[in-house]
């Protein structure tokens, strides 16, 4: 955790004078074909292994509801809600606010909600879904955690299970203005924090309102500060999302933190990088407020914009879908509650280190969605849904000629005992005449699965990674999507020329015996990636010697 130099980032109003406008015209279609739609929709979620869209309704009177539609996403919600909770508080930023399904939902049927009760207290609770997923088992509720709120705004609301399987909870600073209790900078308060808890254990067996465990790797375990805290210095992280490898991402966390008088901000967190202070109330985005002395170190946003453009950022997610095509892949989608223009920004992520470099802002010239977009979240296939509490619509974003999908698995061969496969690869698309079309850096889950946008007709799909032979397959999309594509990569190509030859051996031999940390250590010679260059690496090279790429 380093004291970062404040980056010079112009406000959105200035950047947009030179920002890119997408060449593709996007459109929006309601996922409900008729009827009244939803009541103040603020979030959507899909259970693991399911294809339905579950929509969180903030409240109707004092009743919060969750309703769901079919996988196609163009239908009426079921007449009977999946879940209801009453009474919820009726403050403008309160009610039923968040939903997350347990990673093992298909086995345990657990889901978690975030709501403010009639007293204005934040409640995180667990419930059990019926076997058909259409309703909630009566009497199944269990309180996980409660947090008192001093005011009725800045209550956060989003819940997400991270790639590590723990539940992350975004908590605002408790409200009013200027964080009058300085709660965000107080490590003995849960407000103004991200919390990370283990919902599969219980470290507080005698407390009925605390049913969770503390991950041992949380940053304040054993030191001053509440053990539940993952990070601090947040004003109101209303919407946040992980970029999971299961969808081709890199497991980072992207947060839209709502500003106060002048600036809105976007933040990126490397996987597992807890313990950071994001600045509020000492800083509003990159601007020193004068409310607190400079104590740091602070982590600053990768982007900010001023209130000449918008009033409240609605953070979204990193697009890893298919239908919008490769030019959208890896863009972070976001919007402002008061502006309505769809914005996106490429996030260029280093697969080895996880470091992120933002690209140029992209503004979609048309259409403008208008006031009141409360969320941008993915449907079961990773396509964007925009939720408006102004007109009670959930709308799917699309383009006129949607792309198709190619999916399959990558298998890394020729590796040593205990080897962990690479967590990312470069996928290269070429036409049938072998002319380059586009390339995508793609995060890979443990099973090597992928699903990517693909062109129509015949094309060549290659996968590349350092010290691995490039492998290529021919694919034809005659109609619909293509699945079941298998790509096998063979280890030993130290010099990257797509051949395993004596030239690779010569490079390896010059590094034999070195350990990671030695200034001459070359990770490309560490073929089994165990942190040392030994005869085990030679064995991998020797076994594969003489193999050429695409053999």
N, C-alpha and C positions, 0 to 999 in steps of 0.2 A: 504494500500500500504506500504509494509515493505521493508527495505533494506535487500535483500536476500544475504546470504552467497554464494559465488561462488561455484557451485557444481563441484566436480572433475569428469569430464567426459573425458575419453580417446578419442583420435581422432578415426575416423572410421577405419583407417588403422590398428590400434592396436586392436580395439574391434573385428574386423572381424576375427582375428586369433582364437577367441573363440566363435564367434557368431553362431547362429543356421542356418543351411541350410534347407530349406523346403523339406519335404519328397515328396511333390507332384510336379510333373513336370508341369510347366505352358506352355501354347502356346499362340500365338498371331495371330489373323486373321483380315485382313483388312475389314472394314465395307463397302467398295466399291469393287464390284466384278470385274469390268473392267474399262477401260478408264484411264484418267490421275489423278483421285483422286482430291486432294485439293491443294490450293496454300498457303503455309505457315500457316497451321492450328495452332492456339494458344489457343483455348478454345472451349468448348461445353456447351450447356445448353438445358434444356427441360422445356417448360412452365408447370405450375401447371395444372393438369388435362389432359395433353397431353402425347403422347408416342413417338413423333418424336425427333430426335437428330438434333439440330441446331449447325452448325460448324462455328466458327469465323475464317475467313481468314485474316491474318494480312494485306496483300496487294498483289495486282498484278499490278505492276507499281505504280501508285498513287491511285489505287482504292482498298478500303477495302470492303470485301463482307461477308455476312452470307448466308450459304447454308444449306439445310437440307435433311435428308434421312428418310426412313420410320421407324416404330417402330422396325421391325425385324432387322434393322441396317445392312442388307446386300443387298445393292441395289445401283443404281446410284443416286447421288444428282439430284434434280429437275434441269432441264436445265436452268430455270430462277431463279436467286438468290432471296432469301427472302428479302435481304436488301443490298444496296450498298451505299457507301459514298466516295466522291471524291471532291477535292484532299486531300489525307492524306500525312503526311510527310514520307520520305523514310529513315530516320535514322535507324540503325540496330535494335534498340529497340523501334521503333515508328511505327505508323500505326493504324489500327483498332485492339484493344487489349482485350476488355471485353464486356460481354453481361449478362444481368440479366432480367428476366421476373418478372413483378409485381406480388405479392402474389394474387391479385384479377384479374389476367390476363384474366380469362374466362369471366369476366364481362366487364372490361375496355379495354382489348387488348393492354395494355401498355407494352413496353419493353424499356430497357435502355442500351446505349452503351457508351464505353469509347474509345476515339480515340485521336490522336494528329493530328491537322490540318496542313496545308501547312506551317504555321509559327512555328510549333513545340509546339503549346499550347495544353495542355490537355483540352479536351471538354467532359463533361458528358451531354448526351442529351437523351430526351425521344421521342419515336416514337409510332405509333399505327399500329398494325398488321391488315391486312384484315381479314374478318370473317372466311375465310377458313384456315388462318394461313400460306398461301403459298406466301404472298407478303406483302409489307408495303404500307399503305395508303399514296398516294402522298401528299406532303405539310404538313404532320402531325408532322414534327420535331419541338421540342422545347428545347432550351438550358436550362439545369438545373444549370450548374456550369462550369466555366472555370478557369484554373490555368496556369500561365505562367511558361515555363520551361527554365532554363538557359543553359542547355546542352541537347544533344539528347540521353542520356542514363539514366537509373534509373528512368523511368517514371511510374513504377508500371503498372497497367492496369486492374487488376481484380476488378469486382463488385460482391457483394453478398447481398441479402436481409437476414438480420439476423432473428432469431426466434422472435425478438421483432417487426418485420415488418418494421424496418428502413433500409435504404440503407447504406452499408459499402463500402468505397472506399479506397483501398490501394495505397498510394502515396510514390514513392521513393524520395530520397533526392535531386533530381534535376540533379545529374550526376557529371561528371568528376571523380576525385578520392579524397579521404579524405574529402569529403563534404566541399569544400573550403569556402562556405558561412556559414558553421555551421548551416544549416537550420534545420536539424533533431532535434537539441536541442533548437531551437527558437520557442517558443509558439505563436509568432506572424507571423509565416509562416505556410502554409498548406503542404509544401513539407516535406517528411520524417515522415509522419503521417498516421494514420488511421483516416478517417473522418466518421462521422455518421450523416445522414441527414434524414429528414422526407419529402418524395416526395409527400405527400398528402396534404401539406399545403404550404403556401407561406408567409414568413416573410419579403419579399423584393418586394412588389407589384410594385414599380416604377422602378425597375432594371430589364431589359429584359434578362440579363445574369445570374440572380440569382433567380431561381424558385424552392424554397424549404423552408422548415421550420427547426428550430433548436429544437431537442428534449429537453424538460426541464431538463431531467436527464443527459444530456451531462456534463462531469466533469468540463468544464471551463465556464459554464454559470454563469454569475454574479461574476466571479473572473478574474484575469489576464490571458490572453490567448484567442485565437480565439475560438468562440463558437462551430464551426464545429468539432473541434479536439476531437477524442475519446482516442487516445493513441499516443505516440511519441517515438522518438529514433530509427526509422527504416531506414535501408539503401536502400533496394529495396525489399519490400514484394511482389514479382512477383506473387506468387500463395498462396492463403489462402482458407480455407473452414470451414464452420460450421459443427458440428456433430449433426444434427437436431433430435429431438424426433420423428418426423414424420417418420423417418427411423429406429428408435430404439436407437438413440444416446442420448447424455446428454446436447446438446446445446452449448458445448464448441467451441472455435475457435482455429484452428491449422494453423500456419503460417510458411512458408519457407522463411527466410530472406537471400537474396544473400549476401555473404561476399565479402571481398576485396582481400587482398594478401594472407591470411593464412587460414581462417576458414569459413565454412558454418554453418548455425544454424537453428534449429527447435524450435518454441515457442508454448506454450499452454496458452490460456487465459480462465479463468472461465467465465461462463455466467454472463454478466452484469458488469464485472470487468474492467470498463474504468478507465482512468486517470493514466495508468502505463507508465513508461519510460523504453524502451527496450534497451537503452544503447548507440547506435551509435550516434556520432562518438567517444565517450569516450571509448567504448568497441567495439571490433570486436569479437562477440560471448562472450567467457569468458576471453578474453585477453585484458588487458589495453593497449590502443594505445598511450597514452601520448599526444594526440592531444587536449584534454580538461582537466581541473582540475576535480578531483573527487568531484561531488556535490550530486549525487544520490537523493533519493534512486532509484535503478535500478532493473529491473526484468530480470533475466538471462534465457537463453534457457535451455530446458530440454535435448537437444542433440546438439553436434557439431561434425564436422569432418574436417580434414585438406586437403590441396591442393595436398597432395601426392596421394589422392584417386579421387578427383573430382575438378571441377572448379566453378560450379554454381549450387546451389540446385534448383531443381524443386519440390516444395511442391505439395502434392496431397490431399488426403482426407481419412477419417476414413471409412474403409470398413464396410458397414452394409447390404451387399447384401446376396445372397443365394447360387448361383451356385458354388462358391469356397468352401463352406462348413463351419462348425463351427470353425475349427482351424484358419480360416482367420477372423472370425467375431471380430470386434473391433480393427483390426490392422490399423495402419496409413501407407499408401502406399506413397512412394516418390522415387525419382530418381535424378541423377545428369545429367545436360545438356551435360557434357563432358565425363561421364563414361559409362552410359547405363545399368548398372546392376540394376535390380529391387530390391529395399529394402523395408522391412516393419518392423514395430515395434508395438507390442501390447501396447495399452494404457489402463491401468487398472484404471477405474474411480469409485470413491465412489458415489453411487447414492444419498446419503443424502447431502454431502457437495460439490460434483462436483470436489473434489481434484483428480488429475491425477498422477499416478505413472507409468513411462514407463517400459516396459519389455525389454527383450534382443532383440538386433537387429537380424533380419532374412534376409539373403541374398539368393536370388534365383540364384542358380548356372547356370541355363540355362533357356531360352536363354538370351543373352546380346543384348539389343536393339540398341546399338550404339549411335553415337553422335547426338545431336539435339532434344532430347525429351523436348518439351516446356510445356507440361501439362499432368497431370493425373487427369481425372475427371470422375464422374459416368454417366452411361447411365440411361435411365428412370427407370430401375429396380435396380439401385445401383451397377451395374457391371462395372469394371474398363475399361476405354478407355485411350490409350496412344497416344499422338499427337506428330508427328515429323515434324519439319519444314525443316529437312534435306532431307527427301525423300517424304514429302507431304502426309503421310499416317495417318489415324486414325485407330488404331488397338484395337480390343477387347481382353482382357486377359481371358483365360479359362483354365480348367483342363480337363483331359481325360474323367472322369466320373463325370459330374456335379451333384451337389446335387439338391434335389427338395425343394419345399417351403410348409410350413404350415402357414396359416394366419387366423386371426380372431380378436376377441376382448376380453378384460378383463373387467368385471364389478365388482366394489367393493360395497358390500352390507352391511347393518346394520350400517349406519353412521348417524351422527347428522346433524342438520341444519347448513348450511354454510361450511360443510366439503369439503375439496379439496382432491380428490383421490390421492394416491401415484403416484409419477412421475417416478417410476421405479419398476421393480420386477425381481426376479430370475426365469428363466424358466429352468426346469429340464427335460431332456429326458432320459427315461428308455426303455429297450426292453420289449417285451411281457412277459418275465419271471421276470420283475421288477428289472433287473440288470442295474445299472447306465451306461449311455452312455456319456453324457456331459451336462454341465449347461452353461447358458448364462445370464449375467446381461444385462437387456434390458431397455432402457428408454421408457417411455410410453407417447404418446400425450394425449390431453384432452379426446379424444374419446376412449382411451384404445386400439387402433388398434395395431396389430403386424404382422410381416412377417419374418419368421425365416427359416434357413436351417434345413431340416428334413431328416431322414434316410428312405430308402425304406422299404416297408413291414409294419408290425404292430408295434406300439410303444405306450408308455404312456407319455403324456405331462402334467407336473405339473407346477403350478405357486406358488411361495412363496414370502411372504413379512412379515416383523416383525409385530406382533400382529394380523395377519390374518391367518385363517385356510388355510392349503395347499389344493388346489383343483386339481384334476387329471381327465383327459379325455383319453379315448382310441381312437387312430387314426390309420387308415390304408391307406397307399399310394399304391394303386394297380397299378395305372398308372397316370402320371402327378402330378401336384400340388394339394393340398387340401386347400380349403378356407372355411370360415364360421364357424370355430371352436370357441366355446364360453366357457369362463372360468369365473365362478363367485366366488368371494372370500368373506368370511363372517368375520366380525370384532369381536374381543373379546378374542383372544388367547394370553393372556399377557405373559405366561411363555413359549410359543413356542413349546408345546408338541403336537400340532395339535388336541387339544380338548378344548372345552370351559366348564370349570368346576369350582367348588368352590375353587380350587387351584388358579385360575386366580383372583377370587374375593378377596382372602386373600391378594394377592400382591397389587391389586388395593386399598383395604381398608387401607393398611399401608401408602399409598401415598395420600389419599384423602385430598383435600384442598390445595395442593401445586401448585405453579405457576412456569412456565418456568423461569430459572435463580436461583431457589432455589437449593442448592447443593444436596438435596435429591430427586429432581424432576426426575421422570423416564418417558421418552417419551413413553414407551410401555404401560403405564397406561393411557396415554392421548388418549383414543380411538377415539375421534373426532378431535384430532390434532388441538385444538384451543388454546394451550398454557397454559391450566390449567386442573387440575384433579378434576372433580366435579361430581355431581349426574347425569349430562348428560352422562358422561362416564359409570357410573353404569347402566344407562338405556340401553345403547347399550349392555353391558355384560349380563344384566338380560334377555333381549329379545332373545339373542342367546344362553343362558345357556343350556347345554346339547347336543349341536351339536358337532359331531365328524368330523374330517377331511375326505373328500371324501364321506360324506353322500349324 
